[in-house]
Amino acid sequence: MPKHYPLPRRFNAALSEAAYDRLRALNEKWSLSNNYLLTVLLENLDSLADAEKLDAAFAEFVETYGAPNGGMTARSG
Protein backbone atom coordinates (compact mmCIF):
# COMPACT_ATOMS: atom_id res chain seq x y z
CA MET A 1 0.00 0.00 0.00
CA PRO A 2 1.45 3.42 -0.95
CA LYS A 3 2.31 5.90 1.76
CA HIS A 4 0.28 9.11 2.07
CA TYR A 5 2.34 12.22 1.34
CA PRO A 6 1.32 14.95 3.82
CA LEU A 7 0.70 18.47 2.50
CA PRO A 8 0.45 20.66 5.62
CA ARG A 9 0.69 24.09 3.90
CA ARG A 10 -2.35 25.43 2.10
CA PHE A 11 -2.67 28.48 -0.11
CA ASN A 12 -4.93 29.75 -2.86
CA ALA A 13 -3.35 30.12 -6.27
CA ALA A 14 -4.76 31.79 -9.34
CA LEU A 15 -3.62 30.33 -12.66
CA SER A 16 -3.79 31.49 -16.24
CA GLU A 17 -5.91 29.37 -18.57
CA ALA A 18 -2.75 28.01 -20.23
CA ALA A 19 -1.23 27.04 -16.86
CA TYR A 20 -4.46 25.40 -15.72
CA ASP A 21 -4.71 23.48 -19.02
CA ARG A 22 -1.20 22.10 -18.41
CA LEU A 23 -2.13 21.19 -14.83
CA ARG A 24 -5.28 19.37 -16.04
CA ALA A 25 -3.22 17.48 -18.65
CA LEU A 26 -0.77 16.36 -15.96
CA ASN A 27 -3.70 15.34 -13.75
CA GLU A 28 -5.18 13.28 -16.58
CA LYS A 29 -1.85 11.50 -17.14
CA TRP A 30 -0.82 10.92 -13.52
CA SER A 31 -4.15 11.04 -11.60
CA LEU A 32 -2.67 13.34 -8.95
CA SER A 33 -4.43 16.32 -7.41
CA ASN A 34 -3.35 19.85 -8.29
CA ASN A 35 -1.66 20.12 -4.87
CA TYR A 36 0.48 17.04 -5.47
CA LEU A 37 1.33 18.03 -9.05
CA LEU A 38 2.48 21.49 -7.97
CA THR A 39 4.43 19.99 -5.06
CA VAL A 40 6.30 17.60 -7.37
CA LEU A 41 7.05 20.38 -9.86
CA LEU A 42 8.26 22.89 -7.28
CA GLU A 43 10.26 20.42 -5.18
CA ASN A 44 12.06 19.22 -8.33
CA LEU A 45 12.29 22.53 -10.17
CA ASP A 46 16.11 22.68 -10.11
CA SER A 47 16.41 19.30 -11.81
CA LEU A 48 13.53 19.94 -14.25
CA ALA A 49 14.27 23.44 -15.50
CA ASP A 50 17.34 25.15 -16.90
CA ALA A 51 18.17 27.93 -14.41
CA GLU A 52 18.95 30.52 -17.10
CA LYS A 53 15.75 29.78 -19.03
CA LEU A 54 13.73 29.96 -15.82
CA ASP A 55 15.29 33.30 -14.90
CA ALA A 56 14.57 34.57 -18.43
CA ALA A 57 10.93 33.47 -18.16
CA PHE A 58 10.50 35.30 -14.83
CA ALA A 59 12.26 38.40 -16.17
CA GLU A 60 10.03 38.42 -19.26
CA PHE A 61 6.92 38.06 -17.09
CA VAL A 62 7.98 40.93 -14.81
CA GLU A 63 8.83 43.09 -17.82
CA THR A 64 5.42 42.40 -19.38
CA TYR A 65 3.17 42.46 -16.31
CA GLY A 66 5.26 43.99 -13.55
CA ALA A 67 5.81 42.51 -10.13
CA PRO A 68 2.93 42.63 -7.66
CA ASN A 69 3.32 44.83 -4.59
CA GLY A 70 4.39 43.06 -1.45
CA GLY A 71 5.25 39.61 -2.71
CA MET A 72 5.77 36.68 -0.40
CA THR A 73 7.49 37.22 2.90
CA ALA A 74 10.12 34.90 4.31
CA ARG A 75 8.82 32.18 6.54
CA SER A 76 9.81 32.69 10.16
CA GLY A 77 10.92 29.93 12.45
Sequence and secondary structure as in RCSB ss.txt:
>XXXX:A:sequence
MPKHYPLPRRFNAALSEAAYDRLRALNEKWSLSNNYLLTVLLENLDSLADAEKLDAAFAEFVETYGAPNGGMTAR
SG
>XXXX:A:secstr
                HHHHHHHHHHHHHH   HHHHHHHHHHTHHHHS HHHHHHHHHHHHHHH   SS     
  
